[in-house]
Amino acid sequence: MGFIDDELQEISKLCQNVVDGSRLVSCVRTMVRVEITKTKFKTIVACIQFSKDYPYTPLLIELKSKTLSVKLLDGLTEVCEKECKKLLGKAQVLPILKFIRNFIDENPLICCYDEISGIKNILENSDELKLKQKHSCIGLKVQQGLYYFKAKIEIPDNYPVACVKLEDADTNFPPLFTRHFIGQGKELARQCVEPPLNKKQQIPFTPSPSLKVVTTFLIKCVKTLPQERCQSCRQICLPTNPENAEINETANMHVERLYCGHLFHLQCLVTFMKTPPFHGGKKCPTCGQRIYHEKWGVSDKLAEERWAHQQARARELAEVEDFFN
């Protein structure tokens, strides 16, 4: 038996014992094909051929996956080829399969490689995205002027079947916006992995990746909110310095966020809701969506009646003033 035949025999006997999660699909001179699985979405198929003059030349390696990024696999293939060059003159197949399995174990974020690349493309120089492979999480910090939001985004082992989690959030936005960032971020993540409630699906629901969805939402909020204007007075709502932002949620200049996403000062919102037209409900001046707000529970009819009463009262006072003058 020659060197390659001896190595094939060794692979056949030892592969599934020494390479965790491996399944030997083919083990012949023309092709060694091994599937290495950690989870459904962290699976790599290694297709290995013996080069001419092997083992004094490197193996020919092709890596495939139904779920992982092609760009990631291309990069890993190059690294594997460099590892093979360190083993010239020796058996290369089992060491390379062990190397691939070790790469999967040490890089839990490989399942969201394309999402991370997309996120990096929309961040600015002042922002930060730190990959923490050891803990399977990402550190995100987004800035706009003096405002910032930072958080740890945890990637579960069975991602994307399970959604990402927002942890350790820190920001200098007013509390109302902090609640919105965290609450809506978690809701968007949930919607990626859970089917809509009380809705019949013609097509079976399939979980989708949630990292980029959540991160893009947070980035957009931080970048746009400090520049948003009040829908009534048209002044920029948030002060340039976050320390000057109104945090008393009953104060006139406290910034309120409508369900449509647009902003009002509280005093401006109350004035806007109290003045006509009332027919059909009050609508956002920018997007035209019906205004719903937790601090305004008066019906259209009652608001119109109160406004009419105030106008009648104002006319009576004006008539009295004219009489005495």
C-alpha positions in Angstrom: 0.0 0.0 0.0 1.2 3.5 -0.8 1.2 6.7 1.4 -2.3 7.9 0.1 -3.9 4.4 0.7 -2.5 4.3 4.2 -3.9 7.8 4.9 -7.3 6.9 3.5 -7.4 3.9 5.8 -6.5 6.0 8.7 -9.2 8.6 7.8 -11.8 5.9 7.5 -11.0 4.5 10.9 -10.5 7.7 12.9 -12.3 10.7 11.3 -15.6 10.5 13.1 -13.8 9.9 16.4 -11.1 12.6 16.3 -13.2 15.3 14.4 -16.2 16.1 16.5 -19.5 16.3 14.6 -18.0 14.9 11.4 -19.6 12.5 8.9 -17.5 10.8 6.3 -19.3 10.9 3.0 -16.6 9.7 0.7 -13.1 8.3 1.3 -11.5 7.3 -1.9 -8.4 8.4 -3.9 -10.4 10.7 -6.1 -12.2 12.6 -3.3 -12.4 12.7 0.5 -15.7 14.4 1.4 -16.5 15.2 5.0 -19.4 17.0 6.5 -18.6 18.9 9.8 -21.6 20.0 11.8 -21.9 22.0 15.0 -25.5 23.3 14.4 -27.8 23.3 11.4 -26.5 26.7 10.4 -22.8 26.0 11.3 -22.1 23.2 8.9 -19.2 23.0 6.4 -18.6 20.3 3.8 -14.9 19.8 3.0 -14.2 18.4 -0.5 -10.5 17.3 -0.5 -8.4 15.9 -3.4 -4.8 14.7 -3.4 -2.6 16.9 -5.5 0.2 15.6 -7.8 3.3 14.7 -5.8 1.3 14.6 -2.5 2.3 14.7 0.4 5.1 17.0 -0.8 2.5 19.4 -2.3 -0.6 20.8 -0.5 -4.1 19.2 -0.7 -6.6 20.6 -3.1 -9.5 21.9 -0.9 -13.0 23.2 -1.6 -15.4 24.2 1.2 -19.1 24.3 0.8 -22.1 25.3 3.0 -25.8 25.9 2.4 -25.9 28.5 5.2 -22.5 30.1 5.6 -21.1 33.0 3.5 -19.2 32.2 0.3 -16.8 35.0 1.1 -16.2 33.4 4.6 -15.6 30.0 3.0 -13.2 31.4 0.4 -11.1 33.0 3.2 -11.1 29.8 5.3 -10.0 27.8 2.2 -7.0 30.1 1.8 -6.1 29.6 5.4 -6.5 25.8 5.1 -4.1 25.8 2.1 -1.5 27.7 4.2 -1.9 25.1 7.0 -1.3 22.3 4.5 2.0 23.9 3.5 3.1 23.5 7.1 2.5 19.8 6.8 4.4 18.9 3.6 5.7 15.4 3.7 3.1 14.4 6.3 -0.5 13.3 6.3 -2.6 16.4 5.8 -6.3 15.4 5.7 -7.1 14.7 9.4 -5.1 17.7 10.7 -7.0 20.0 8.2 -10.4 18.6 9.2 -9.5 19.2 12.9 -8.5 22.7 12.0 -11.8 23.4 10.3 -13.7 22.0 13.3 -11.6 24.2 15.6 -12.4 27.2 13.4 -16.1 26.6 13.8 -15.8 26.3 17.6 -13.7 29.4 18.0 -15.7 31.6 15.7 -19.4 31.4 16.7 -20.2 34.5 14.8 -19.6 32.8 11.4 -23.4 32.3 11.1 -23.9 36.1 10.7 -20.8 37.0 8.6 -22.7 38.6 5.8 -24.9 40.6 8.3 -21.8 41.9 10.1 -20.3 43.0 6.8 -23.6 44.8 5.9 -23.7 46.6 9.3 -20.1 47.8 8.9 -21.0 49.4 5.6 -23.6 51.7 7.2 -21.6 52.7 10.3 -19.6 55.9 10.3 -16.0 56.6 11.5 -17.2 57.7 15.0 -19.2 54.4 15.5 -17.8 51.1 16.8 -18.6 47.5 16.1 -16.5 45.0 18.2 -16.7 41.3 17.5 -16.3 39.2 20.7 -16.0 35.7 19.3 -15.1 34.1 22.7 -18.5 35.3 24.1 -20.5 35.1 20.9 -21.5 38.7 21.1 -21.0 42.1 19.4 -20.3 45.4 21.0 -22.1 48.2 19.3 -21.6 51.9 19.8 -23.4 54.5 17.6 -22.9 58.3 17.9 -24.6 61.4 16.4 -23.1 64.6 17.7 -22.9 64.3 21.5 -25.6 61.6 21.6 -24.7 58.0 21.8 -26.2 54.5 22.3 -24.2 51.4 23.1 -25.1 47.8 23.9 -24.0 44.2 23.8 -25.8 42.1 21.2 -25.7 38.4 22.1 -25.8 35.8 19.3 -27.3 32.5 20.5 -25.7 29.2 19.5 -28.7 28.2 17.5 -28.9 31.5 15.6 -30.9 32.4 13.4 -33.6 30.0 14.8 -33.3 32.0 18.0 -33.1 35.8 17.9 -30.3 38.1 19.1 -30.6 39.7 22.6 -29.9 43.3 23.6 -28.0 43.5 26.9 -26.1 46.2 28.9 -27.6 49.1 27.0 -26.2 52.5 27.9 -27.2 55.9 26.3 -27.5 59.6 27.1 -30.8 60.0 25.2 -33.8 60.9 27.4 -35.5 57.9 29.1 -38.5 57.9 26.7 -36.1 57.2 23.8 -34.1 54.7 25.8 -37.3 52.7 26.4 -38.1 52.9 22.7 -34.7 51.7 21.5 -34.7 48.7 23.8 -38.4 47.8 23.6 -38.7 48.1 19.8 -35.3 46.4 19.3 -36.4 43.4 21.2 -39.8 43.3 19.4 -38.1 43.4 16.0 -35.9 40.5 17.0 -38.9 38.5 18.2 -40.8 39.1 15.0 -37.9 37.5 13.1 -38.3 34.2 14.8 -41.9 34.0 15.9 -44.9 33.9 13.5 -47.5 36.8 13.7 -50.1 36.3 16.3 -53.7 35.5 15.3 -52.8 35.4 11.6 -53.2 32.4 9.3 -50.2 31.9 7.2 -50.6 30.5 3.7 -46.9 29.8 3.6 -45.3 28.1 6.7 -43.4 30.6 8.8 -39.6 30.4 8.7 -37.3 32.2 11.2 -35.1 34.8 9.6 -31.8 36.5 10.8 -32.4 39.2 13.3 -29.0 40.8 13.8 -29.0 43.3 10.9 -32.7 44.1 11.4 -32.2 45.1 15.1 -28.8 46.8 14.5 -30.0 48.8 11.5 -33.0 50.1 13.5 -30.8 51.2 16.4 -28.3 53.0 14.0 -31.2 54.8 12.2 -32.7 56.0 15.4 -29.4 57.4 16.8 -28.5 59.1 13.6 -31.9 60.7 12.9 -33.5 61.6 16.2 -31.1 64.4 17.2 -32.0 66.2 14.0 -35.7 65.7 14.1 -38.0 68.8 14.3 -41.2 69.2 16.3 -44.2 68.7 14.0 -45.8 71.9 15.3 -43.2 74.6 16.1 -40.7 73.1 13.6 -37.8 73.6 16.0 -35.2 70.8 16.5 -36.6 68.9 19.4 -33.5 67.6 21.2 -30.9 70.1 22.3 -27.3 69.9 21.0 -26.0 69.0 24.4 -27.8 65.9 25.8 -27.3 67.3 29.4 -29.9 70.0 28.5 -32.5 67.5 27.3 -35.8 67.7 29.3 -36.3 64.4 31.3 -39.4 65.5 33.2 -42.1 63.7 31.2 -44.8 66.2 32.2 -42.8 69.3 31.3 -43.9 71.5 28.4 -40.6 71.0 26.4 -40.4 67.2 27.0 -40.1 65.5 23.6 -42.9 63.1 22.8 -42.6 60.4 20.1 -45.8 59.5 18.1 -46.5 55.9 17.1 -45.6 56.9 13.5 -42.2 57.9 14.7 -42.4 61.7 14.4 -41.8 64.1 17.3 -43.6 66.9 19.2 -42.8 68.9 22.3 -45.5 68.0 24.8 -46.9 71.5 24.9 -47.0 71.6 21.1 -48.7 68.2 21.0 -51.4 69.3 23.5 -52.1 72.5 21.6 -52.2 70.7 18.3 -54.6 68.1 19.6 -56.9 70.8 21.1 -57.3 72.9 17.9 -59.4 72.0 14.8 -59.8 70.3 12.5 -61.0 67.3 14.5 -63.1 65.5 11.8 -61.6 62.0 11.1 -59.1 62.3 14.0 -55.9 64.3 14.3 -53.2 63.3 11.8 -49.5 63.7 11.8 -48.6 66.8 9.7 -45.7 64.9 8.0 -46.9 61.4 7.2 -50.7 61.8 7.6 -51.0 58.8 9.9 -53.7 59.0 12.7 -52.2 60.3 15.9 -52.4 58.0 18.9 -50.6 58.9 22.1 -50.7 57.6 25.6 -50.9 61.2 27.0 -53.9 62.1 24.9 -57.0 60.0 25.7 -59.8 62.5 24.6 -62.1 61.5 21.8 -62.4 63.6 18.6 -66.0 64.6 19.6 -65.1 65.7 23.1 -62.0 67.6 21.9 -64.2 69.5 19.4 -66.9 70.2 22.1 -64.2 71.6 24.5 -62.7 73.8 21.7 -66.2 75.2 20.8 -66.9 75.9 24.5 -63.5 77.7 24.9 -64.2 79.8 21.8 -67.7 80.7 23.1 -66.3 81.6 26.4 -63.6 83.8 24.7 -66.3 85.6 22.7 -68.3 86.3 25.9 -65.3 87.8 27.6 -64.5 89.9 24.6 -68.1 91.2 24.5 -67.9 92.1 28.2 -64.6 94.0 27.6 -66.2 95.9 24.7 -69.2 96.9 26.9 -67.1 98.4 29.6 -64.8 100.1 27.1 
